[in-house]
Amino acid sequence: MLPPTSTPISSIFTERKRKILSQLEIPEEEYTDLSPKGSVDARIRSFVDEINALPGFVTTSSCAGRVSVFVDGSGKKVTASVNAADDDFEGDEDRSDRNAATATSVAGGGKGGGSWLFVSHDPVDLKALKDDGDVLELCGLSRDSKISFPSPDDSRPRFVHFRFEPMILHILTASPTHATLAHTSAMSAGFRESGIHSILPPNSTAEHTATPLVAIRTAGLAFSSIVGYLSPSDESIVPMVPPAYFSTLLRLANQRFELNAERTERFRRALLGLEAKTIVKEGDGPHGEWEDAEARKERKRREGLQRRDEVLKAREKTDDGVVDDVVSGLSDLGGVEHVER
């Protein structure tokens, strides 16, 4: 595969990247997007800037990871679906901080009439929670809430969910080669549900080159639990689990934040490290071209065999014992493996 520098960057990509970066240059106090937070997460902003500094890459949405408590929507504002909760809150567009968005923040609710009770993109300071009442209030419930359960007669109760979601990142790339680089880095870092979209151009004309979108994500760190419901009589939030259970979920979320940060850093190192090797550094091939590990191994093997053949031919032309000694040292191709070390 050719390095990204050998792949031309289209004017279409260049213009799209310019527009996206112009939005990110807006001061944070003036910038808003469609996420509950309303701006790019501070925990991932520096990484976003590093990606956007690379030729052929630009982020279109991001979320550093978050813990949240929310109420199902009624589903009245959206089209029918199998799972209304998915319509209300699970889409990538809802939980990502859209870099290029110009709409106002939706911190008060989500699609379908759902509402956020608690959202944090940082680990929760558990030491600040002095008692069970503090835990319940943090999660959007009243201090004196009593455990109860929805009535069997309620055909569609609106549940309260506690959820942790790991980092998600969307990167627009200038070519399939750039997209493959980002995807490979993500997979090696543990973001196993990552994928590449729009790998083919709209048509075959030069003006419509492919600009694939890479979705960086993982489901391995995510978890969700139903912890309450919305009372249909007075629309109060009613817990279905004790405060100790909320505390357990918060501790688990903090642990997942740590794992999420480690995995994100692995992806960062992989992406920037590969970038330095394949785009900036001169190739390792015999003529300075780029080659991957397998190609380099095969080339070294061929060179070793060629050297052995040259020595064997020399042996046929002379009875010199020195040549015999050299041949015996290379007869089992041990010299080829030594080159790799």
C-alpha positions as CSV (number, residue, x, y, z in Angstrom):
1,M,0.0,0.0,0.0
2,L,1.3,3.4,-0.9
3,P,1.9,6.0,1.8
4,P,-0.7,8.8,2.1
5,T,1.7,11.3,0.7
6,S,1.4,9.5,-2.7
7,T,-2.3,10.0,-2.6
8,P,-3.5,13.4,-3.8
9,I,-5.9,15.3,-1.6
10,S,-8.9,16.6,-3.5
11,S,-10.1,20.1,-3.4
12,I,-13.5,18.8,-2.1
13,F,-11.8,17.4,1.0
14,T,-9.7,20.5,1.5
15,E,-12.8,22.8,1.4
16,R,-14.7,20.6,3.8
17,K,-11.8,20.5,6.2
18,R,-11.5,24.3,6.0
19,K,-15.1,24.8,7.0
20,I,-14.9,22.3,9.9
21,L,-11.8,23.9,11.3
22,S,-13.3,27.4,11.0
23,Q,-16.1,26.2,13.4
24,L,-13.5,25.0,15.9
25,E,-11.8,28.3,15.9
26,I,-14.9,29.9,17.4
27,P,-14.2,30.8,21.1
28,E,-15.5,28.2,23.5
29,E,-17.9,30.6,25.2
30,E,-19.5,31.2,21.7
31,Y,-19.3,27.7,20.3
32,T,-22.3,25.3,20.6
33,D,-23.2,22.0,19.1
34,L,-25.9,19.3,19.4
35,S,-24.4,17.4,22.3
36,P,-25.7,17.7,25.9
37,K,-22.4,19.4,26.8
38,G,-22.7,21.9,23.9
39,S,-19.0,21.9,23.0
40,V,-16.0,19.7,22.3
41,D,-14.9,17.7,25.4
42,A,-11.9,19.2,27.1
43,R,-10.5,15.7,27.7
44,I,-10.3,15.1,24.0
45,R,-9.8,18.6,22.6
46,S,-6.0,18.3,22.4
47,F,-6.2,15.0,20.6
48,V,-8.8,16.4,18.2
49,D,-6.4,19.3,17.4
50,E,-3.5,16.8,16.8
51,I,-5.7,14.8,14.3
52,N,-6.8,18.0,12.5
53,A,-3.1,19.0,12.1
54,L,-2.4,15.9,10.0
55,P,-2.8,16.2,6.2
56,G,-5.8,14.2,5.0
57,F,-7.6,14.0,8.3
58,V,-10.3,16.1,10.0
59,T,-12.6,15.2,12.9
60,T,-16.3,15.7,12.3
61,S,-17.7,14.6,15.7
62,S,-16.2,13.5,19.0
63,C,-17.1,12.4,22.6
64,A,-14.4,11.6,25.1
65,G,-16.7,9.3,26.9
66,R,-19.4,10.0,29.4
67,V,-21.6,8.7,32.2
68,S,-25.3,9.7,32.1
69,V,-28.7,9.2,33.7
70,F,-31.7,9.9,31.5
71,V,-35.4,9.2,31.1
72,D,-36.9,7.5,28.1
73,G,-38.7,9.8,25.7
74,S,-42.3,9.4,24.9
75,G,-41.5,8.7,21.2
76,K,-44.2,11.2,20.1
77,K,-41.7,13.4,18.2
78,V,-40.1,10.6,16.2
79,T,-41.2,7.9,13.8
80,A,-42.1,4.5,15.2
81,S,-39.3,2.1,16.0
82,V,-38.8,-1.2,17.7
83,N,-37.0,0.5,20.6
84,A,-38.0,4.0,21.5
85,A,-35.1,4.4,23.9
86,D,-32.7,3.9,21.0
87,D,-34.5,6.7,19.0
88,D,-34.2,9.0,22.0
89,F,-30.6,8.7,23.0
90,E,-28.4,5.9,21.5
91,G,-27.6,7.4,18.1
92,D,-24.0,8.5,17.5
93,E,-25.3,11.9,16.4
94,D,-26.9,12.5,19.9
95,R,-23.9,11.6,22.0
96,S,-21.1,13.1,19.8
97,D,-19.9,16.7,20.0
98,R,-20.4,17.8,16.5
99,N,-17.5,20.0,15.5
100,A,-19.2,21.7,12.6
101,A,-22.7,22.1,14.1
102,T,-24.2,25.5,14.5
103,A,-27.4,24.6,16.3
104,T,-27.9,25.4,19.9
105,S,-27.3,22.9,22.7
106,V,-29.9,20.3,23.6
107,A,-28.8,19.8,27.2
108,G,-32.3,19.8,28.5
109,G,-33.5,16.8,26.5
110,G,-33.1,14.5,23.5
111,K,-35.1,13.2,20.6
112,G,-38.6,11.9,21.3
113,G,-39.0,14.0,24.5
114,G,-36.4,12.2,26.6
115,S,-34.6,14.2,29.3
116,W,-31.2,14.2,30.8
117,L,-31.0,13.9,34.6
118,F,-27.2,13.8,34.9
119,V,-24.3,13.9,32.4
120,S,-20.6,14.0,33.0
121,H,-17.6,13.6,30.7
122,D,-15.3,13.2,33.7
123,P,-15.1,10.7,36.6
124,V,-17.4,11.5,39.5
125,D,-15.8,12.7,42.7
126,L,-17.3,10.0,45.0
127,K,-15.7,11.5,48.1
128,A,-17.9,14.6,47.7
129,L,-21.0,12.4,48.1
130,K,-21.5,12.3,51.9
131,D,-24.7,10.2,52.1
132,D,-27.4,8.4,50.2
133,G,-29.3,11.6,49.6
134,D,-26.2,13.1,47.8
135,V,-26.0,10.1,45.6
136,L,-29.7,10.3,44.6
137,E,-29.6,14.0,44.0
138,L,-26.5,13.6,41.8
139,C,-28.4,11.2,39.6
140,G,-31.4,13.5,39.3
141,L,-33.7,12.0,42.0
142,S,-35.1,13.5,45.2
143,R,-33.2,12.9,48.4
144,D,-36.2,11.2,50.0
145,S,-37.1,9.0,47.0
146,K,-38.6,5.6,47.9
147,I,-38.1,2.5,45.8
148,S,-41.1,1.5,43.7
149,F,-41.9,-0.2,40.4
150,P,-44.1,0.6,37.4
151,S,-47.7,-0.7,37.5
152,P,-48.4,-3.8,35.4
153,D,-51.1,-1.8,33.8
154,D,-48.7,0.6,32.3
155,S,-48.1,-0.7,28.8
156,R,-45.1,1.5,28.1
157,P,-43.4,2.8,31.2
158,R,-40.7,5.5,30.7
159,F,-37.6,4.0,32.4
160,V,-34.6,5.8,33.8
161,H,-31.3,4.5,32.5
162,F,-27.8,4.8,34.0
163,R,-25.3,4.5,31.2
164,F,-21.5,4.7,30.6
165,E,-20.3,5.2,27.0
166,P,-16.7,5.2,25.9
167,M,-15.0,7.5,23.5
168,I,-16.4,7.8,20.0
169,L,-14.8,9.7,17.2
170,H,-15.6,10.3,13.5
171,I,-12.8,11.2,11.2
172,L,-13.3,12.4,7.6
173,T,-10.3,11.3,5.5
174,A,-9.0,12.4,2.1
175,S,-8.7,8.9,0.6
176,P,-9.2,5.2,1.3
177,T,-5.5,5.0,2.1
178,H,-5.9,7.6,4.9
179,A,-9.0,5.9,6.1
180,T,-7.2,2.5,6.3
181,L,-4.5,4.1,8.4
182,A,-6.9,5.5,10.9
183,H,-9.0,2.3,11.0
184,T,-5.9,0.1,11.5
185,S,-4.8,2.3,14.4
186,A,-8.2,2.1,16.1
187,M,-8.5,-1.7,15.8
188,S,-5.0,-2.2,17.2
189,A,-5.9,0.0,20.2
190,G,-9.0,-2.0,21.1
191,F,-11.7,0.0,19.3
192,R,-13.1,-3.2,17.7
193,E,-16.4,-1.8,16.5
194,S,-14.7,0.8,14.3
195,G,-15.6,1.0,10.6
196,I,-15.1,2.9,7.4
197,H,-18.1,4.5,5.6
198,S,-18.4,5.9,2.1
199,I,-15.3,4.0,0.8
200,L,-16.4,4.6,-2.8
201,P,-16.9,7.9,-4.5
202,P,-20.4,9.1,-5.7
203,N,-19.2,8.5,-9.2
204,S,-16.0,7.8,-11.1
205,T,-15.2,11.4,-12.2
206,A,-12.1,13.1,-10.9
207,E,-14.2,15.8,-9.3
208,H,-15.9,13.2,-7.0
209,T,-13.1,11.3,-5.3
210,A,-13.9,9.2,-2.2
211,T,-13.5,10.9,1.2
212,P,-14.3,8.0,3.6
213,L,-15.5,8.6,7.1
214,V,-13.9,6.5,9.8
215,A,-16.0,5.8,12.9
216,I,-13.8,5.0,16.0
217,R,-15.8,3.2,18.6
218,T,-15.9,0.2,21.0
219,A,-18.7,-1.5,22.8
220,G,-16.5,-3.4,25.2
221,L,-16.4,-0.7,27.9
222,A,-20.1,0.4,27.7
223,F,-22.7,-0.6,30.1
224,S,-26.3,0.4,30.9
225,S,-28.8,-0.4,33.7
226,I,-32.4,0.5,34.3
227,V,-32.5,2.3,37.7
228,G,-36.0,3.9,37.9
229,Y,-39.0,5.1,36.0
230,L,-41.1,8.2,35.4
231,S,-44.3,8.2,37.4
232,P,-47.2,8.8,35.0
233,S,-49.3,10.4,37.7
234,D,-47.0,13.3,38.7
235,E,-44.0,12.8,36.4
236,S,-41.7,12.4,39.3
237,I,-38.6,10.2,39.1
238,V,-39.0,7.0,41.1
239,P,-36.0,4.8,41.9
240,M,-36.2,1.0,41.4
241,V,-32.9,0.3,43.1
242,P,-31.4,1.5,46.4
243,P,-28.8,4.3,46.7
244,A,-26.1,1.7,47.3
245,Y,-26.7,0.4,43.8
246,F,-26.3,3.9,42.3
247,S,-23.0,4.2,44.2
248,T,-21.8,0.9,42.7
249,L,-22.7,2.0,39.2
250,L,-20.8,5.3,39.8
251,R,-17.7,3.4,41.0
252,L,-17.9,1.1,37.9
253,A,-18.2,4.1,35.7
254,N,-15.1,5.7,37.2
255,Q,-13.2,2.5,36.5
256,R,-14.4,2.5,32.9
257,F,-13.3,6.1,32.5
258,E,-9.7,5.0,33.4
259,L,-9.8,2.1,30.9
260,N,-11.3,4.4,28.3
261,A,-8.5,6.9,28.8
262,E,-5.9,4.1,28.4
263,R,-7.5,2.8,25.2
264,T,-7.8,6.3,23.8
265,E,-4.2,7.0,24.4
266,R,-3.2,3.7,22.7
267,F,-5.2,4.8,19.7
268,R,-3.6,8.3,19.8
269,R,-0.1,6.8,19.9
270,A,-0.9,4.3,17.1
271,L,-2.3,6.9,14.8
272,L,0.4,9.5,15.4
273,G,3.1,6.9,15.4
274,L,2.0,5.4,12.1
275,E,1.6,8.9,10.7
276,A,5.2,9.7,11.6
277,K,6.4,6.4,10.0
278,T,4.4,6.3,6.8
279,I,3.9,10.0,5.9
280,V,6.9,11.9,7.3
281,K,9.8,9.4,7.4
282,E,11.5,8.3,4.2
283,G,10.7,4.8,3.3
284,D,12.8,1.7,4.2
285,G,12.7,0.2,0.7
286,P,15.9,-0.1,-1.4
287,H,15.0,3.1,-3.3
288,G,13.5,5.0,-0.4
289,E,9.9,3.8,-1.1
290,W,7.6,2.8,1.8
291,E,7.2,-0.9,2.6
292,D,5.3,-2.7,5.3
293,A,6.8,-5.3,7.7
294,E,6.0,-8.3,5.5
295,A,7.4,-6.7,2.4
296,R,10.6,-5.8,4.3
297,K,10.9,-9.4,5.6
298,E,10.5,-10.9,2.1
299,R,13.0,-8.4,0.6
300,K,15.6,-9.3,3.3
301,R,15.1,-13.0,2.6
302,R,15.6,-12.6,-1.1
303,E,18.8,-10.6,-0.4
304,G,20.1,-13.3,1.9
305,L,19.4,-16.0,-0.7
306,Q,21.1,-13.9,-3.3
307,R,24.2,-13.5,-1.2
308,R,24.3,-17.3,-0.5
309,D,24.1,-18.1,-4.2
310,E,27.0,-15.7,-4.9
311,V,29.1,-17.5,-2.4
312,L,28.2,-20.9,-3.7
313,K,29.2,-19.9,-7.2
314,A,32.5,-18.6,-5.9
315,R,33.1,-22.0,-4.2
316,E,32.8,-23.7,-7.5
317,K,35.6,-21.6,-8.9
318,T,38.1,-22.0,-6.1
319,D,39.4,-24.5,-3.7
320,D,40.2,-21.8,-1.2
321,G,39.3,-23.0,2.3
322,V,38.2,-19.5,3.3
323,V,35.3,-19.7,0.9
324,D,34.3,-23.0,2.3
325,D,34.1,-21.5,5.8
326,V,31.9,-18.7,4.6
327,V,29.5,-21.1,2.8
328,S,29.1,-23.3,5.8
329,G,28.0,-20.3,7.8
330,L,25.3,-19.5,5.4
331,S,24.2,-23.0,4.3
332,D,21.1,-23.1,6.5
333,L,20.0,-19.5,5.8
334,G,20.8,-18.5,9.3
335,G,22.3,-15.4,7.9
336,V,18.9,-14.3,6.6
337,E,17.3,-14.4,10.1
338,H,20.3,-12.6,11.5
339,V,19.7,-9.6,9.2
340,E,16.2,-9.2,10.9
341,R,17.7,-9.0,14.4
